[in-house]
C-alpha cells in the first residue's frame, strides 16, 4: 500500500478489553461483573463461552507484552476491570487488582509501548447493576470515585486515558435489546443509560484533568446511508444517525442533545438531564476516539415500532460476524465529523478490525490474508481522508486540517467467542502468529515480513522454510549477509535474521549464516513480494511460511 501522509513518527497500536482477554475472574479479590453473570446464563453466549480463562492474559501478560514488542507496537489500549479494583463498585480498594495493572503498565513502558487505559469497557461490577446499573444516576458518581483511585495509582506513568468505550453499544445492546450484558430488554426506556454514562464521563474527565492527565472517549461511529432518495428513507436515516452517533457525540462535542422526538424523548431524556450536567460532559477533550467497523444502511420501517429499519449493504465482502467490509466508510466518517464539528479535537481511531474464520492448514499455517487486506484498505481510507497515523502519532494534513492520531487494531489476541474457526490446539492469535500452548511452538503466518522474524527465529533456534508456488520475480542485488554479520540483506533491506534456510519450489536450498555470503542463482531469485517484504496481497497468496528446526 502507498500511504502518502504517514508521518515520520508513524506508530502501530492494538486494542483489547479486560473481560475478553484477562481471565482469572475469581482470583486475587476480583468481584463479579455483569459479564460474569450474563455468560453464566444458558443460551446467552454461543457454545457457552465465558471469560473465566479467555486468553489468560492475567497470568501470561509478560509473554503478551513480548508479542506486542515483536510486532513493533508502540501503543497499547487496554481496559481496566472495575470489579478488579473495587469488587462491589464502591468502597474498599482491592490492592492485588491495582498491583496487576501496575505491573502491566511498567512492563509496557519497559518495552517502549505507551499504555492507554480505558476505564470502562462494559464490565460494570454486578453489585452496582443490582442497584440499577447505568439507569441509576449514582453509578456516574461511583465511576468518578473509581477513576480517581486508578489515576492516583497509575497517573505518574500513564498520560492518556479513555473514559468510556462505545456507550451507544452498551446502552443499545446491553440495556435496550439484551444482546450484551447486563441483558436487559428495556427498548427505548434505556435512554437514561446514555445520559448517565456521559455524566460519568464528565465526572471522570474532571478527576483526570485535576491530575494533569489527558482525556479521550471512544465512541462507536458509523456513516448512515439512506436506502434510497425517498423522503421516508432519508427521515429514517436521520433518526438513526441521531440515536447511534449524535446522541453520544453532540453532548461531548457541542454541549447539547440532538432532536430525539422520533423516539418519544425530549431534551431531558425523561428527566435524566439536570442543571450543570452538559457543562461537565462537554468539557474539552485532548482527543476524540472513534471505533469504526462498518456503515449502516437505513430504510423506513415496514411496521410500527422504531422509526427506522436496517437494510443490507450489498456488493461487498463480509466478516465472520456478517458485517460488510467498507473501508471507504472510514474516510467518509472522518470527513463528515470534521464538517459537523469544526472544533473537533485530534482524532484517534481507537478500534478497527475484523473477525475471520481462521483455518489452520495441514502444515500448521494460518494464512491471515483477510486481516492483512482489511487493515491495508482501511489504512488507505484514512490516508484518503487527508491524514494517516497509527496509535499515538500526530499528523496535521488534509483538506479539513483534521488530525487523525491513531488506528488501533482490535484485538491483539483472540478474545473469547470471537474466533470460532480456530482449532483447539491454537489458543492465541495476534494477527502475526499462532501459539500452541501445549508445545510452545509458533506458527508463522503468511504475509509476515522477514525482518520481524529475526528475533523469533533466533529465540526458538528455527530456520525458515518457504514452500509453495514461489513467484519468480527478479530483484536487484543478491541475498547476502550484512556488513557486520548481523543478519541478511534482501535487496538492501536489513532483515536482522540469522540461520535462515530458504527452500524454493524447485527444490534448491540455501542455508545462510553470519559467516556466509550466499548467492541465489539468477533462475532462483525470489521477489521481495513473495517473501512478504511488501504487502501486495496478490503476492502473499503465492506462498506459505512455516518454521523448521535449524540444521534440518
N, C-alpha and C positions, 0 to 999 in steps of 0.2 A: 504494500500500500504506500502511496505517496501522501504524506501529511505536511502541508506547506506551512502551517502555522505552529509547529511544535517548538516550544521554547528550549533554550539551552539546558534548563534545569527540569526537563521532562521527567516525570516520576510515575511509576506504576503503583496502584493500590488494590486492596481487596477488602471485602466487607462480609461480616458474619453476624450471627445473632446467638446470644448466650444459650437459649434453650435448645437450639438446633445443633450445637456443637459440643457444649461442655460436658454433658452427662453429670455423674456424681450428684444427682438430685436430692439424695438423702444423706450426704456426707458433710462433715465439718459445720454442722449447725444450720445448714440451709433450710429454710421453711418452704412449704408447698406454694407453688404459683398456680394461677388459673389454668396454665397449660398442663400441669401435672394432673389436676382434677379433670380437665377436659379429655385428655388422652386416655384416662382410666375408664371412661365410659365406653362400653362396647359399641362399635359401629361408627365412632366419630372419626377415626383415622384408618386409612387403608392398611390392611394386614395387621392391625393392632399395634402399629409402631408407637413408641414413646421416646421421650428424650432421656430416659434413665441412663443410657450409655452414650447414645449418639456417636460422635466422633471421639469421645473420651478425651476431649481437649483439656479437661481439668487435670488429668494425670499426665498427659502427653504434650503439654503446651511447649516444652523446651524443644521437642522434636518438630513441632509445628512451626516454631519460630525459625528453626534451621531451614525448613522447607521454604518459608517466605523469603528468607535471605538468599537462598539458592535461586529462587525465582526472580530475584532482582527487585523485590518490593522495597519501597522506602516510606510507605504509608500504610497503616492498617486500621480500619474501622471495625471495632468490636463493640458488643453491648455488655453492660454490667447488669447482672441479675439482681434486681432489687431484693428478692427474698434471701439472697445470699448475704446481703448487707444488714437488712432488718427482716428477720424471719416472719414477722407479722405485719410488716409495713410501717411500723411506728415503734417508738420507744428504744429499748436497748439495742446496741450495735453488736453484731456478730463479728468479732475480731478475725477469726480464721477466714471469713469471706473477704474482708478487706485485704488480708495478707496475700490471698491468691492474686488479686488484681495488682497489688504492689509488686509481686514477683513478675507478673506478666508485663507490666509497664517497664520495669527495669530490664527485663530480657529483650523487649523490643528495642529499647534505646541502645542496649549493648550491641545489637545487630544493625544499628543505624536506621531503624524503622520508626517513624513518628507514630505514636499512639493517638488515636482519635476515638474516644469512647462515646457510645450512645447510652444515655441514661435510662431510656425506656423503650424497649423493643417488645412490648406486648405481654411481658411476663409479670403481671401485677401479683403481689402477694395475695394468696387466697383469702386471708383474714380481712383484707380491705374490700375484696369483692363481696364477701359475706355482709359487709356493711353498706353495700350499694355500688362499689366499684367506682367507675368514672361517671356514673349517674349521680353520685354524691359529690357535691362541691368540696367537701372536706378533703377528698382524695388529692386535690390540687395542692393543698397546703402540706399534706404529708409528703407529697412528691418534692416540694421545695426543701423540706427538712432533710430528706434523704439525699438530695443534691448537695446540700451543704456538707453533710458528713463525708461524702465521697470526694468532693472538691478539696476539703481540708486535708484529706489523706494523700491525694494524688496531684493536686494542683501545682505543687512545686516542680513537677516534671511534665505535666500534661497541659498544653496551652489551648488546644482546640477541643470543644465539647459540643456534642449534638444532644439536644434535649429530648425530642420525640422522634420516633420512626413511624412514618406513614399513619398519622392519626385518622385519615379517612378510612383506610383499610381496617384499622382496629375498630372504629365505630361501626362501619357498614357490615363487615364480615363477622365481627365478634359480638356486637350488640344488636344489630339490625336483622341479620339473616341467620346467625347461629352456625356459620361455616367454620369459624375460628373460635378459640377460647375468648370469652367465657361461655360461648354457646347460647347466648340469649337471642330470642326472636321477637324483638320489640318493634320491628318495622320502622316507621317514621318517628315513633316515640323514642328512638335512640338519639335524636338530635342534641339533647343536652350533653351527651358524651363528647360531642365536638367542642362545645364551649369549655367544658371542664378540663379537657386535655389541653386546650390552648391557654387557659388560665394557668394550668400547671407549668406550661412552657414559659409564660411570662414571669411567674414567680421564681422558677428555676433560673431564668435569664438574670434576674436581679441578684440572686445569690452568686452566680458565676461572675457577673460583672463586678460585684463588690470585691471580688478576689483578684481582679485584674485579668480575667480569663476571656478567651474568645468564644463566641456563641454562634451555633448554627442550629437549624432544624432540618429534618429530612422528610420532605413531603413527596408522596406519590402523585405524579402529574401525568396527564395523558392528553394528547391532542384529541379533540372531539369533532368528529366528522358527521354532518347530517347525511342520511342515506340517500337523499335526493334534494332537489332545489325547492320542493314544496314548502309552503308556509308551515304546515303541520310538522314536517320532519325538522325544519330549522328551529321551530319553537321547542320541540322535544330535545334537540341537541343543546340548545341554550340552557334548558332546565338541568340537564345532566352536567354540563360544564359548571354550573353554579354549585351543584351538590358535590361533585368529585374534586374539582380544582379550586374554585373561588371561595367555597365555604372555609377552606383552610389557608389559602394564600392571601385573600383580601384582608382579613383581620391582622395578619402579621405584617403585610407589606403596605397596606393602606389605612388600617385602623378602623375599618368598617366591615359589616357583614353584607354579602350580596343579597339581592332580592330572592327570598325563598318562598314567595307566595304560592308558587306552583306546588309546594309541598305542605301548604296549610300552616306555615310558620311565619311569625313576624320577626322584627329585628331583635327581639329579646330572646328568641328561641325558647318560647314558653316560659318566660320569666327567669331564665338562667343568667342572662347578662345583667350585671349590676354596675352602678357607677364606679368608674375608675378601672374597670376590667380591661377595656380595649386599650387604654393607655399603657397598661402593663404588657399586654400581648403584642402591641405594635412598637415596643422599644427597639431601637435599631439593632440589626444583626451584623456580625462581622462577615458572614457569607450565608448563602441560601442553598440548601441541599435539595437535589432533585433525584428521585428514584424513577427511572424510565424503563418500561418494558414493552409497551405497545400503545397504539392509538385505540380509540373506541368509536365505533360507528353506531349512530343512534337514529332510530325512526320513531314515528308517532306510535303510541301504544294501540294494540288491537282491542284491548278491553280496559275496563276501569281498573284503577289502582295507581301505580306510579305514572307520572306524566311522560314517561319515555319507555322505550324498549330497545334493547341492544340488537343490532343487526350484524351479520357476519361480514368479515372483510375477506374478500375472495382474491384469488390470483397471487398468493404468496405462500411460502412455506411456513410450517408451524413447529413450535417447540413440543416437547413431550407433554407439556400442560395443555396443548392445543392452542396456545397463544400465537397470533400472527406475528411474523418477523418483519418489521417495517423500520429499517434503520433511518430512513429519511424523516420519520416521525419525530426523532430526537432533534434534528435540525429545525423542523417546524416548531417544536415546543420551545426551544431556546430563543428563536427569533420572536415568537409570539409573546413570551414572558417579558422580554425587553420592551416590546411595543406596549404591553398593558401596564407595566410598572416601570416607568422611565428611571426611577431611582433604585432599581433593582441592584442589590449588592453583588459582589462576586459570586459566581455560581459554582457549586461542587456537584458533579454527577456522583452521588453517594451510592447508587446501586445501578447496575445494568448487567444483564447476563441472561442465560437461557438454560432450561432443563433439557437434557438429552438422554435418550435411552442408550446408555453406554454398553457396548458389546465388546467382550474380550475375544480376540482372535485366537486361533489354535496355538500360535507362537507366544501367547501371553501379551499381545499388543492391544492397547486401547487407542484406536485411531480417532483423535479428537477433532476432526476436520470441521464438524458443525460449529463447535465453540470457537475455533480459530476464525472461521469465516464470520460468525456473528460479531465477535469483538472487532474484527478488522473493519467490517462495514459500518458498525456503529461509531467507531473512532473517525472514520471518514465522514460520517454525518456531522459529528461535532466540528470537524475541520471545515466542512462546508458552511457551517453557521458563522464562520469567520475566525474561529479560535479553537485550539485543542490543547488540553492538558490532561494528565492522568495522575490523580491522587497527590494533591498538595502543591503542584506547581502553579505559577501565576503567569498569565499571558494577557496583554491588552491588544486586541486586534478586532477586525471585523467591521462591517458597515455600521453596526449599532454600538460599537465600543464596548461590547459586553465581555466580561471576563469569565471564562469557564475554568475553574480551578481544579477539577478532579474528575476522573472516571474510576469508580471502584467496582471491580468485577465481583459480583456476589454469586456464589460463596467461594472462599478459597479451599474449603473442604466440603465434601458432600454431606449436607445435613440430613437428618432423619427424614425418611419418606419422600425424598426428592429424586433419588437416582434408582428407580425401580429396575433398570436393566443391568445393574452391576452384579456380577456373580459373587457368591458368598465369600470366596477366598480373597476378594478385593474389597477392603472395608473403608479405604480412604482414597479419594481422588482430589487432586488440587489443580486440574487443568493442564498439568505437565507430566505427572507421574501417577502411577497407581502403586500403592504399598501393600504388600501381602503381609499381614500381621503375623501369620503363622511361621513363615520362613524368613521374614525380614528382607526378602529380595525386592528389588524395584523393577518396574517395567517402564521403559522409556516409550513415550507416545510419539507417534508420527507428528512431524512438524516442530519438534523441539530443536532450537538452534544448537549447533555443536558446541558453541562457546559456553553454553550453560551446562554442558555435560562434563566438562573437565573435572570439577570438584567431585561430582557424583561418581565418575569412573575411578578416580584416584581413591576415594573413600572406600569403595567396595572391591577394589582390585579387579575391575571389569575392563574388558575391551569392548569395542563397539562393532557389531556386525550389521551391515546394511544389506538387506535382501530385497528381492522383488525385481520388478522391471525398472531398472535404473535409467533415467533419462540421460542420453549420451551427449549433452551439450558440452562444447569445448570451452574451457575457461583459460584466461591468460594467466601464465605463471604456474609452475609445477607445485605440488604439495611438498613442503619442506619444513624442517624444524625452525623455530625462531632463533634469532642470532645469539641468544643467551641460553639456549637449550631448555627454555621454559615451557615449550609447547609446540604446536603445529601452526602453520600459517596457510590458510586456504585463500588463494588469490589475494594475499596481502592482509587478510583479516586474522588477527591473533585469536586463537581458539583456547589457549591455555589447557591443552589436552595432552596427557601422557599415555603411552601404551595403547595407541589407537590401532585397531585392526579393521581394515576395510575389505569386505568380501563382496566383490562385484558380481553382477548377474552372470557374467561369462565364466565365473569360477576363479578368476585371478584374485590373489590375496596380497595385501600389502600390510605388513606389521611395522608400526612406526614407534620409535623410542627417542629419547632425548639425544642419543648418540648417533642417530642415523639421519640421513637426508634422503628419504625415499622419493623416488620419482615414479609417477604413473606414466605408462606408455601413452602415446598420443591417442591410441584407439580406446584406452581405458579411462581417459579423463572424465571426471564427473562434474556436472554443472552444480554451481552453488545452490541453485534452487532445489535440486534433487537431494542435497544434503540438509536441507532445512535452514539454510543461512539467509534466505529471503522468504517472504510469506505468501508467495503465489500458490493458491490452493491447487491449481492445475498441476503443479509440480509435486506438491505434498501427496497427492493421491497416487503418485507413481512409486512410492517406496514405503517400507516399514522399518522401524528401528527396534532392536532389542539388545539387551546386554548379554554378553557371554563371558565366561571366565577367561582372564588373561592367560595367554600361552596355550589356549585350546588347540 
